[in-house]
């Protein structure tokens, strides 16, 4: 008898200065077995959610994140695996459409993440520390969505102050 593994979303932020200044917010999924993290640090969950990523991009010229998407990052996929991935993406898409009909469009990337996490049945979220460490904050889905939106607002405000200072 196999026990249910706890499904955890892991969120982290990246910033790049190549080809202009921009940042990404990424979310992938990991499982917990016996208090050990399985799949953390680029060893994703095996199965239907392997390599599934939710992401967006932001840059100083925008006021909100854009390019929200749920996708698989697999390069080599056989027919069987591809069909499983399509079923997961269709389930997510149908769930997002249902939630949009019920509540309207998500007003932020955090709300979008919250909806995807609900559809997938995520148990908890781990937010990676912003200082390139392996430290993570474990939190609820709703709190994590708020933290993501808070980070987006702060990042955009930081960029706005830098751009404003450069323009003087």
Backbone as JSON, one array per atom type, in Angstrom:
{
  "sequence": "XXXXXXXXXXXXXXXXXXXXXXXXXXXXXXXXXXXXXXXXXXXXXXXXXXXXXXXXXXXXXXXXXXXXXXXXXXXXXXXXXXXXXXXXXXXXXXXXXXXXXXXXXXXXXXXXXXXXXXXXXXXXXXXXXXXXXXXXXXXXXXXXXXXXXXXXXXXXXXXXXXXXXXXX",
  "N": [[0.84, -1.18, 0.0], [0.7, 2.1, -0.97], [1.5, 5.24, 0.43], [-0.06, 8.5, 0.4], [1.71, 11.06, -1.13], [2.89, 14.23, -0.1], [2.12, 17.11, -1.85], [3.95, 19.78, -2.94], [4.34, 23.16, -3.81], [7.0, 24.95, -5.16], [8.4, 28.08, -5.09], [10.37, 30.46, -6.76], [12.54, 33.27, -7.5], [14.06, 34.95, -10.21], [16.5, 37.16, -11.54], [17.68, 39.04, -14.28], [20.23, 40.7, -16.11], [21.07, 40.59, -18.64], [20.59, 41.42, -22.01], [18.91, 43.57, -21.34], [17.02, 44.6, -18.42], [15.23, 42.33, -16.5], [12.94, 40.11, -14.84], [11.99, 36.87, -13.61], [9.34, 34.91, -12.27], [9.09, 31.78, -10.92], [7.49, 28.61, -10.58], [7.55, 25.37, -9.48], [6.81, 21.87, -8.92], [7.15, 19.7, -6.14], [7.56, 16.68, -4.18], [6.99, 15.43, -0.86], [8.52, 13.0, 1.08], [8.69, 11.09, 3.9], [9.67, 13.25, 5.5], [11.78, 14.18, 4.0], [12.9, 16.16, 1.33], [12.0, 15.47, -1.89], [13.01, 15.82, -5.1], [13.78, 18.45, -5.07], [15.66, 21.29, -6.15], [16.08, 21.13, -9.05], [15.36, 18.49, -9.62], [12.71, 17.32, -10.46], [9.31, 16.26, -9.56], [8.4, 12.93, -10.24], [6.34, 11.56, -12.74], [3.02, 12.61, -13.73], [3.28, 15.34, -13.23], [5.88, 15.99, -13.59], [8.34, 18.24, -14.47], [6.47, 20.27, -14.86], [5.75, 23.67, -14.96], [4.92, 26.85, -13.64], [4.94, 30.16, -14.61], [6.01, 33.63, -14.94], [6.87, 36.84, -16.33], [8.57, 39.93, -15.64], [9.37, 43.39, -16.08], [11.13, 46.59, -15.96], [9.63, 48.35, -17.54], [6.97, 47.8, -17.29], [3.87, 47.62, -15.41], [2.79, 45.46, -14.27], [3.23, 41.88, -13.92], [3.72, 39.82, -16.83], [3.05, 37.46, -19.51], [2.05, 35.12, -18.27], [2.04, 31.71, -17.63], [1.42, 28.18, -17.86], [3.31, 25.37, -18.25], [5.03, 22.56, -19.68], [8.45, 21.7, -19.38], [9.8, 19.84, -20.8], [12.0, 18.22, -23.08], [12.51, 15.87, -24.55], [10.03, 13.72, -25.31], [7.99, 10.91, -25.24], [5.18, 9.38, -26.99], [3.27, 8.33, -25.17], [3.91, 9.65, -22.72], [3.63, 12.29, -23.57], [0.86, 12.39, -24.1], [-0.12, 12.09, -21.51], [0.83, 14.46, -20.37], [-0.64, 16.33, -21.86], [-3.23, 15.75, -20.93], [-3.03, 16.64, -18.27], [-2.5, 19.4, -18.68], [-4.88, 20.11, -19.98], [-6.7, 19.63, -17.93], [-5.88, 21.56, -16.09], [-6.36, 23.88, -17.62], [-9.16, 23.7, -18.02], [-9.97, 23.89, -15.36], [-9.03, 26.47, -14.73], [-10.63, 27.97, -16.48], [-13.17, 27.42, -15.38], [-12.89, 28.55, -12.79], [-12.48, 31.2, -13.54], [-14.94, 31.83, -14.69], [-16.48, 31.69, -12.39], [-15.28, 33.51, -10.54], [-14.23, 35.64, -12.0], [-11.56, 37.19, -13.94], [-8.19, 36.5, -12.86], [-6.63, 38.89, -10.75], [-4.0, 39.29, -10.34], [-0.65, 37.91, -10.6], [-0.14, 36.32, -8.42], [-2.75, 35.56, -7.66], [-3.38, 34.02, -9.89], [-1.49, 31.93, -9.64], [-2.48, 30.85, -7.23], [-4.92, 29.79, -8.07], [-4.06, 27.81, -9.9], [-2.65, 26.17, -8.13], [-4.75, 25.31, -6.51], [-6.27, 23.79, -8.31], [-4.45, 21.74, -8.88], [-4.17, 20.6, -6.4], [-2.25, 21.33, -4.48], [-0.49, 21.0, -1.45], [1.11, 22.6, 0.28], [3.22, 25.54, 0.16], [6.51, 26.46, -0.7], [8.56, 29.16, -0.41], [11.34, 30.35, -1.94], [14.26, 31.82, -0.55], [15.31, 35.16, -1.22], [17.96, 35.76, -1.47], [19.77, 34.12, -2.98], [20.15, 31.68, -1.57], [19.67, 28.44, -0.05], [17.63, 28.58, 1.67], [14.24, 28.41, 2.65], [10.85, 29.51, 2.97], [8.14, 28.03, 4.46], [4.75, 27.88, 3.75], [1.18, 28.62, 3.56], [-1.04, 28.18, 0.72], [-2.56, 30.52, 0.14], [-1.24, 32.54, 1.61], [1.27, 32.39, 0.38], [0.64, 33.22, -2.25], [0.0, 35.89, -1.74], [2.52, 36.76, -0.84], [4.03, 36.48, -3.19], [2.8, 38.42, -4.83], [3.42, 40.68, -3.29], [6.23, 40.67, -3.49], [6.47, 41.16, -6.25], [5.36, 43.77, -6.45], [7.25, 45.18, -4.87], [9.64, 44.71, -6.33], [9.06, 45.98, -8.78], [8.71, 48.6, -7.82], [11.29, 49.11, -6.82], [12.75, 49.04, -9.23], [11.53, 51.21, -10.53], [12.37, 53.35, -8.94], [15.1, 53.31, -9.44], [15.18, 53.77, -12.21], [14.0, 56.3, -12.21], [15.94, 57.74, -10.76], [18.07, 57.58, -12.56], [17.1, 59.14, -14.58], [17.28, 61.73, -13.73]],
  "CA": [[0.0, 0.0, 0.0], [1.51, 3.31, -1.03], [0.88, 6.37, 1.1], [-0.14, 9.71, -0.41], [2.82, 11.98, -0.96], [2.47, 15.61, 0.01], [2.48, 17.9, -3.03], [4.4, 21.11, -2.54], [4.78, 24.08, -4.86], [8.22, 25.68, -4.78], [8.43, 29.34, -5.84], [11.63, 31.21, -6.66], [12.62, 34.46, -8.34], [15.35, 35.17, -10.86], [16.64, 38.47, -12.19], [18.75, 39.02, -15.27], [20.57, 41.99, -16.72], [21.49, 40.38, -20.03], [19.55, 41.87, -22.96], [17.97, 44.41, -20.61], [16.7, 44.2, -17.07], [13.95, 41.65, -16.36], [12.9, 39.07, -13.81], [10.99, 35.81, -13.75], [8.87, 34.18, -11.1], [8.92, 30.39, -11.33], [6.91, 27.7, -9.61], [7.47, 23.97, -9.89], [6.21, 21.01, -7.91], [7.96, 18.65, -5.53], [6.83, 15.88, -3.21], [7.67, 15.15, 0.41], [8.46, 11.62, 1.55], [9.41, 10.87, 5.15], [10.33, 14.48, 5.93], [12.88, 14.52, 3.1], [12.4, 16.75, 0.09], [12.34, 14.69, -3.09], [12.77, 16.62, -6.29], [14.19, 19.84, -4.92], [16.85, 21.72, -6.88], [16.11, 20.63, -10.43], [15.03, 17.07, -9.71], [11.27, 17.45, -10.23], [8.43, 15.14, -9.28], [8.22, 11.98, -11.34], [4.93, 11.33, -13.03], [2.29, 13.55, -14.57], [3.65, 16.73, -12.96], [7.31, 16.14, -13.82], [8.71, 19.36, -15.34], [5.41, 21.26, -15.0], [6.19, 24.95, -14.4], [4.07, 28.03, -13.77], [5.89, 31.26, -14.59], [5.67, 34.92, -15.54], [8.02, 37.73, -16.5], [8.32, 41.34, -15.39], [10.5, 44.26, -16.38], [10.88, 47.96, -15.48], [8.72, 49.13, -18.39], [5.59, 47.37, -17.08], [3.34, 47.8, -14.06], [2.32, 44.13, -13.82], [3.87, 40.75, -14.62], [3.07, 39.39, -18.07], [3.44, 36.13, -20.0], [1.67, 34.07, -17.31], [1.8, 30.46, -18.36], [1.65, 26.86, -17.29], [3.88, 24.6, -19.36], [6.03, 21.54, -19.4], [9.74, 22.08, -19.93], [10.44, 18.63, -21.34], [12.53, 18.29, -24.44], [12.3, 14.56, -25.16], [8.78, 13.15, -24.8], [7.39, 9.89, -26.1], [3.76, 9.58, -27.2], [2.55, 8.03, -23.93], [4.16, 10.74, -21.78], [3.02, 13.49, -24.15], [-0.58, 12.32, -23.9], [-0.35, 12.35, -20.08], [1.05, 15.9, -20.17], [-1.78, 17.03, -22.44], [-4.36, 15.59, -20.01], [-2.81, 17.54, -17.13], [-2.69, 20.78, -19.15], [-6.31, 20.31, -20.24], [-7.36, 19.7, -16.61], [-5.57, 22.89, -15.55], [-7.07, 24.87, -18.43], [-10.59, 23.62, -17.7], [-10.12, 24.43, -14.01], [-8.86, 27.92, -14.8], [-11.84, 28.52, -17.11], [-14.26, 27.3, -14.4], [-12.67, 29.54, -11.74], [-12.67, 32.52, -14.14], [-16.38, 32.04, -14.79], [-17.02, 31.85, -11.04], [-14.71, 34.65, -9.81], [-13.66, 36.64, -12.88], [-10.13, 37.03, -14.25], [-7.3, 36.77, -11.72], [-6.18, 40.28, -10.77], [-2.55, 39.34, -10.15], [0.0, 36.62, -10.83], [-0.36, 35.54, -7.2], [-4.08, 34.94, -7.76], [-3.27, 32.99, -10.93], [-0.82, 30.8, -9.0], [-3.4, 30.28, -6.25], [-5.89, 28.98, -8.82], [-3.38, 26.61, -10.42], [-2.36, 25.32, -6.98], [-6.01, 24.7, -6.08], [-6.62, 22.77, -9.31], [-3.52, 20.62, -8.75], [-4.22, 20.05, -5.05], [-1.0, 21.59, -3.76], [-0.68, 20.97, 0.0], [1.77, 23.76, 0.87], [4.12, 26.24, -0.76], [7.81, 26.88, -0.17], [9.06, 30.33, -1.12], [12.79, 30.39, -1.83], [14.82, 33.09, -0.1], [15.7, 35.98, -2.36], [19.4, 36.0, -1.47], [20.51, 32.99, -3.56], [20.48, 30.64, -0.59], [18.73, 27.34, -0.12], [16.61, 28.79, 2.69], [12.89, 28.53, 2.13], [9.77, 29.74, 3.91], [7.01, 27.14, 4.21], [3.54, 28.65, 4.03], [-0.05, 28.17, 2.92], [-1.2, 28.66, -0.66], [-3.04, 31.91, 0.12], [-0.15, 33.4, 2.07], [2.31, 32.41, -0.67], [0.17, 34.07, -3.35], [0.17, 37.28, -1.27], [3.95, 37.05, -0.83], [4.46, 36.65, -4.58], [2.34, 39.74, -5.27], [4.2, 41.66, -2.54], [7.55, 40.72, -4.11], [6.32, 41.81, -7.55], [5.2, 45.22, -6.21], [8.54, 45.71, -4.41], [10.61, 44.68, -7.43], [8.7, 47.05, -9.72], [8.99, 49.88, -7.16], [12.75, 49.27, -6.82], [13.16, 49.4, -10.58], [11.03, 52.56, -10.82], [13.23, 54.33, -8.26], [16.39, 53.32, -10.15], [14.95, 54.44, -13.49], [13.77, 57.7, -11.89], [17.23, 58.33, -10.37], [18.88, 57.69, -13.77], [16.56, 60.16, -15.47], [17.56, 63.09, -13.22]],
  "C": [[0.89, 1.24, 0.0], [0.76, 4.46, -0.35], [0.9, 7.58, 0.17], [1.06, 10.6, -0.1], [2.28, 13.4, -0.92], [2.99, 16.4, -1.18], [2.77, 19.33, -2.61], [4.79, 21.91, -3.78], [5.99, 24.82, -4.33], [8.32, 26.9, -5.69], [9.8, 29.97, -5.66], [11.65, 32.3, -7.72], [14.0, 34.53, -8.96], [15.34, 36.54, -11.5], [17.82, 38.39, -13.14], [18.99, 40.43, -15.8], [21.09, 41.81, -18.15], [20.31, 40.76, -20.93], [18.5, 42.72, -22.26], [17.68, 43.83, -19.24], [15.33, 43.54, -17.03], [14.06, 40.6, -15.27], [11.84, 38.05, -14.16], [10.58, 35.32, -12.37], [8.55, 32.78, -11.6], [8.24, 29.61, -10.21], [6.95, 26.31, -10.21], [6.95, 23.15, -8.73], [7.18, 19.96, -7.43], [7.08, 17.84, -4.6], [7.66, 15.7, -1.96], [7.45, 13.69, 0.76], [9.29, 11.54, 2.82], [10.26, 12.07, 5.57], [11.55, 14.85, 5.09], [12.28, 15.12, 1.83], [12.92, 15.92, -1.07], [12.04, 15.58, -4.28], [13.2, 18.05, -6.18], [15.48, 20.08, -5.68], [17.03, 20.94, -8.19], [16.06, 19.1, -10.53], [13.54, 16.95, -9.46], [10.57, 16.13, -9.92], [8.38, 14.22, -10.48], [6.73, 11.75, -11.53], [4.34, 12.45, -13.86], [2.73, 15.01, -14.39], [5.14, 16.99, -13.14], [7.54, 17.25, -14.84], [7.58, 20.36, -15.6], [5.85, 22.53, -14.27], [5.12, 26.0, -14.64], [5.02, 29.22, -13.68], [5.28, 32.54, -15.16], [6.95, 35.73, -15.65], [7.6, 39.14, -16.11], [9.57, 42.12, -15.74], [10.14, 45.69, -16.0], [9.89, 48.76, -16.31], [7.26, 48.76, -18.17], [5.17, 47.62, -15.63], [2.84, 46.49, -13.47], [3.13, 43.06, -14.53], [3.06, 40.39, -15.87], [3.58, 38.0, -18.44], [3.2, 35.06, -18.93], [1.44, 32.8, -18.1], [2.1, 29.25, -17.49], [2.16, 26.01, -18.44], [4.76, 23.49, -18.82], [7.33, 21.98, -20.04], [10.5, 20.9, -20.51], [10.91, 18.85, -22.77], [12.23, 16.99, -25.17], [11.08, 13.89, -24.52], [8.3, 12.09, -25.77], [5.88, 10.12, -26.15], [2.97, 9.37, -25.91], [2.69, 9.19, -22.93], [3.52, 12.03, -22.28], [1.52, 13.52, -23.95], [-0.94, 12.58, -22.43], [-0.2, 13.84, -19.79], [-0.13, 16.7, -20.7], [-3.0, 16.92, -21.54], [-4.23, 16.53, -18.82], [-3.06, 18.99, -17.55], [-4.16, 21.08, -19.43], [-7.08, 20.43, -18.92], [-7.11, 21.07, -15.99], [-6.34, 23.96, -16.3], [-8.56, 24.88, -18.12], [-10.86, 24.19, -16.3], [-10.0, 25.94, -13.98], [-10.08, 28.59, -15.43], [-13.02, 28.51, -16.13], [-14.11, 28.37, -13.31], [-12.83, 30.97, -12.27], [-14.16, 32.82, -14.29], [-16.99, 32.34, -13.43], [-16.57, 33.16, -10.38], [-14.21, 35.79, -10.69], [-12.18, 36.36, -13.11], [-9.29, 37.24, -12.99], [-6.73, 38.19, -11.86], [-4.68, 40.41, -10.62], [-1.98, 37.96, -10.45], [-0.15, 35.73, -9.6], [-1.71, 34.85, -7.21], [-4.09, 33.83, -8.8], [-2.61, 31.74, -10.35], [-1.75, 30.09, -8.03], [-4.42, 29.38, -6.93], [-5.26, 27.7, -9.35], [-3.11, 25.65, -9.27], [-3.63, 24.61, -6.5], [-6.39, 23.55, -7.02], [-5.76, 21.53, -9.14], [-3.54, 19.97, -7.37], [-2.94, 20.21, -4.27], [-1.3, 21.68, -2.26], [-0.06, 22.18, 0.7], [2.73, 24.35, -0.15], [5.4, 26.58, -0.01], [8.31, 28.02, -1.04], [10.57, 30.39, -0.88], [13.22, 31.78, -1.37], [15.35, 33.86, -1.3], [17.21, 36.15, -2.49], [20.2, 34.79, -1.95], [21.0, 31.98, -2.51], [19.51, 29.5, -0.8], [17.65, 27.45, 0.95], [15.25, 28.97, 2.02], [11.92, 28.79, 3.26], [8.63, 28.82, 3.52], [5.74, 27.88, 4.62], [2.33, 28.03, 3.34], [-0.12, 28.72, 1.5], [-1.58, 30.14, -0.69], [-1.96, 32.89, 0.56], [0.95, 33.51, 1.02], [1.91, 33.29, -1.83], [0.33, 35.54, -2.98], [1.64, 37.67, -1.27], [4.5, 37.27, -2.23], [4.05, 38.04, -5.07], [3.11, 40.86, -4.57], [5.6, 41.8, -3.16], [7.5, 41.43, -5.46], [6.22, 43.33, -7.37], [6.52, 45.85, -5.78], [9.57, 45.76, -5.53], [10.32, 45.8, -8.41], [8.97, 48.43, -9.11], [10.49, 50.15, -7.11], [13.24, 49.71, -8.19], [12.73, 50.82, -10.92], [11.91, 53.61, -10.16], [14.59, 54.42, -8.94], [16.24, 54.06, -11.48], [14.75, 55.94, -13.26], [15.08, 58.4, -11.55], [18.12, 58.53, -11.6], [18.41, 58.85, -14.65], [16.83, 61.57, -14.99], [18.87, 63.63, -13.73]]
}
